[in-house]
Amino acid sequence: EGFSQEDAELLTMSSIFSGKSLETALLYNKTLELYDEVEKTQKELVYILGEAGEIRSRETGNHVKRVGEFCFILAQELKLPAEDCELIRLAAPLHDIGKVSIPDAVLNKPGKLDPAEYEIMKLHASIGGELLTKSPRRILKAAADIAAYHHERWDGKGYPHGIAKEEIPLFARICSVADVYDALSNDRCYKKGWPAAHVEEFLKNESGLRFDPKVIDAFFRRKEDLRRVSLQLAD
């Protein structure tokens, strides 16, 4: 039996609906692909910007990648929400972006800085915070806190504001440990890398002084994981 006029109309409507559904699905997939591409581009740009400060100071770009991964592990151990763990991983590589404004003679001096030079070097924290705080984006807002406050100390003797304990944003307290751990473990223009036992002794001794004790405790619970990251992302 052949199709009736009604069957033909229903078939036509079904075809149109199916076609529109397919167009919508394709558009949706393209939107997802574009969103994914934008997200990947943003993450890549964060690393590129983070590396800019390190290149100026003749450091490897792997430093910023290691610090990001260390922060992620420490945030997990501190039981931060998964979203925050990923956020600090993406934001931490920008911790030293303010170094782009520091003169080469100070940034790359192969020895101890004199008091005047040290004051110039200290400016990178506030400059980095100011550069990043203008953005409303979550990653850059988090990075602004990290850049501005990662040289503050638990005992209030850090810079640039001399704030203490929980006044210091948690992300900055985490990054402070990650940054110092990596800086001490690797060669810099002014020193050779320290042995692992020496680095760990320093961190333990500075718990409650330079560093948040809870973050240091998290460090020692996950130190084997941190070492693995160091090897995987070695210079």
VEXPA-143195 format. One line per field, with one value per residue (C-alpha): residue number from 0; residue in three letters; x, y, z. Coordinates in steps of 0.5 Angstrom, whole numbers, plus 500, padded with zeros to 3 digits. Layout:
<rs>
nr NUM;... .
rest ALA;... .
u X;... .
v Y;... .
w Z;... .
</rs>
This chain:
<rs>
nr 0;1;2;3;4;5;6;7;8;9;10;11;12;13;14;15;16;17;18;19;20;21;22;23;24;25;26;27;28;29;30;31;32;33;34;35;36;37;38;39;40;41;42;43;44;45;46;47;48;49;50;51;52;53;54;55;56;57;58;59;60;61;62;63;64;65;66;67;68;69;70;71;72;73;74;75;76;77;78;79;80;81;82;83;84;85;86;87;88;89;90;91;92;93;94;95;96;97;98;99;100;101;102;103;104;105;106;107;108;109;110;111;112;113;114;115;116;117;118;119;120;121;122;123;124;125;126;127;128;129;130;131;132;133;134;135;136;137;138;139;140;141;142;143;144;145;146;147;148;149;150;151;152;153;154;155;156;157;158;159;160;161;162;163;164;165;166;167;168;169;170;171;172;173;174;175;176;177;178;179;180;181;182;183;184;185;186;187;188;189;190;191;192;193;194;195;196;197;198;199;200;201;202;203;204;205;206;207;208;209;210;211;212;213;214;215;216;217;218;219;220;221;222;223;224;225;226;227;228;229;230;231;232;233;234 .
rest GLU;GLY;PHE;SER;GLN;GLU;ASP;ALA;GLU;LEU;LEU;THR;MET;SER;SER;ILE;PHE;SER;GLY;LYS;SER;LEU;GLU;THR;ALA;LEU;LEU;TYR;ASN;LYS;THR;LEU;GLU;LEU;TYR;ASP;GLU;VAL;GLU;LYS;THR;GLN;LYS;GLU;LEU;VAL;TYR;ILE;LEU;GLY;GLU;ALA;GLY;GLU;ILE;ARG;SER;ARG;GLU;THR;GLY;ASN;HIS;VAL;LYS;ARG;VAL;GLY;GLU;PHE;CYS;PHE;ILE;LEU;ALA;GLN;GLU;LEU;LYS;LEU;PRO;ALA;GLU;ASP;CYS;GLU;LEU;ILE;ARG;LEU;ALA;ALA;PRO;LEU;HIS;ASP;ILE;GLY;LYS;VAL;SER;ILE;PRO;ASP;ALA;VAL;LEU;ASN;LYS;PRO;GLY;LYS;LEU;ASP;PRO;ALA;GLU;TYR;GLU;ILE;MET;LYS;LEU;HIS;ALA;SER;ILE;GLY;GLY;GLU;LEU;LEU;THR;LYS;SER;PRO;ARG;ARG;ILE;LEU;LYS;ALA;ALA;ALA;ASP;ILE;ALA;ALA;TYR;HIS;HIS;GLU;ARG;TRP;ASP;GLY;LYS;GLY;TYR;PRO;HIS;GLY;ILE;ALA;LYS;GLU;GLU;ILE;PRO;LEU;PHE;ALA;ARG;ILE;CYS;SER;VAL;ALA;ASP;VAL;TYR;ASP;ALA;LEU;SER;ASN;ASP;ARG;CYS;TYR;LYS;LYS;GLY;TRP;PRO;ALA;ALA;HIS;VAL;GLU;GLU;PHE;LEU;LYS;ASN;GLU;SER;GLY;LEU;ARG;PHE;ASP;PRO;LYS;VAL;ILE;ASP;ALA;PHE;PHE;ARG;ARG;LYS;GLU;ASP;LEU;ARG;ARG;VAL;SER;LEU;GLN;LEU;ALA;ASP .
u 500;503;504;498;499;499;504;508;507;509;516;517;517;521;526;526;527;532;536;535;537;543;545;544;549;554;554;554;560;563;562;565;571;572;571;576;581;580;581;587;590;589;593;598;599;599;605;608;607;610;616;617;619;624;627;629;632;636;631;628;621;620;621;614;611;614;611;604;604;607;602;596;599;599;592;590;593;590;583;581;576;578;576;581;586;586;586;592;595;594;595;602;606;605;608;614;611;613;621;620;620;627;633;638;644;640;636;642;647;651;652;648;645;647;641;639;639;635;630;629;628;623;619;617;612;608;609;606;600;598;599;595;589;586;583;576;578;579;585;589;585;588;595;595;594;600;604;603;603;608;614;610;612;607;611;609;617;616;614;611;606;609;602;602;598;591;592;596;592;592;594;600;602;602;606;611;613;613;617;622;623;624;629;633;633;636;641;640;645;647;648;648;642;642;641;634;636;638;632;627;631;631;623;622;626;622;615;611;617;617;612;605;605;599;603;609;606;602;609;612;606;607;614;615;610;613;620;617;615;622;624;619;620;627;631 .
v 500;507;513;517;525;525;520;524;530;527;524;531;534;528;530;537;536;531;535;541;537;534;542;543;538;540;547;544;540;546;550;545;544;552;552;547;550;557;554;550;557;560;555;555;563;562;558;562;569;565;563;570;572;566;567;574;571;565;560;554;554;548;551;554;548;544;550;549;541;542;547;542;536;540;543;536;534;540;537;543;542;539;546;550;544;545;553;554;549;554;560;558;559;566;567;571;575;581;579;582;589;588;590;585;587;585;579;576;578;572;573;576;582;588;592;596;591;587;592;593;585;585;590;584;581;588;589;582;583;589;587;581;584;588;582;579;572;567;564;571;573;567;569;576;574;569;574;579;575;569;572;574;570;566;570;577;578;577;582;587;588;584;580;574;567;567;574;571;568;560;560;564;560;554;557;559;552;550;555;555;547;548;554;550;544;547;551;558;564;565;558;550;546;543;536;533;532;539;542;538;540;547;547;543;548;554;551;556;561;562;557;555;549;546;546;544;538;536;537;531;527;528;529;522;525;532;528;524;531;534;528;528;535;536;541 .
w 500;498;502;504;503;511;511;506;510;517;513;511;517;520;515;517;524;523;519;524;530;526;525;532;534;529;531;539;537;534;540;544;540;540;547;548;544;547;554;552;549;555;559;554;555;562;562;556;561;567;563;561;568;568;562;564;570;566;569;565;564;567;574;573;571;577;581;578;579;586;588;585;589;596;595;594;600;604;601;597;592;586;582;587;586;578;579;583;578;573;576;580;574;574;581;578;573;576;574;567;570;574;571;569;573;579;576;574;579;580;588;594;593;596;601;595;590;594;595;588;587;592;588;583;588;588;581;579;583;580;573;574;579;573;570;572;570;575;573;573;580;583;580;582;590;589;585;590;597;595;599;605;611;616;622;619;617;609;604;601;606;612;613;617;618;615;613;607;602;602;595;596;602;598;593;597;599;592;590;595;595;587;588;593;589;583;580;580;577;584;587;586;588;595;596;598;605;606;603;607;613;611;610;617;620;617;619;623;621;614;612;614;618;615;608;611;614;607;604;608;607;599;598;594;589;589;588;582;579;580;576;570;569;570;567 .
</rs>
